[in-house]
Amino acid sequence: MLNKIVLSMATLRLVSGSLEIIAAIIMLRLNQIDKALVVNSSLALVGPIILISTTTIGLVGLSDKLSLDKFIWVLAGITCLMVGILKK
């Protein structure tokens, strides 16, 4: 039987991947650069949301196994990722 936390994380990633494929198909069907760019820009919002959600679910699943020091290191790493992704 699958772990519920792992199943939730994998489901989010499957949804994210499916959205990427659907967006690519939409871009091909629109066949216009400006509209394809709008579709692509919409995906830029989805990626970080999926990353944060998946990581949060994983951390909740590990919260009883992580010491406070390790938890702080993980949060610092996530913060660095988000600054790198969202920094303009």
DAPEDA-V805672 format. One line per field, one symbol per residue. ss: DSSP state (H for helix, E for strand, C for the rest). psi: psi as a letter, one per 20 degrees, with the letter a starting at -180 (. if undefined). Layout:
ss->???
psi->???
//
This chain:
ss->CCCHHHHHHHHHHHHHHHHHHHHHHHHHHHCCHHHHHHHHHHHHHHHHHHHHHHHHHHHHHHCCCCCHHHHHHHHHHHHHHHHHHHCC
psi->pqphggggghgghggghghgggggggghhhkpgghhhggghhhhhgghgggggggggghghihiiprhghghgghgggggghghgip.
//
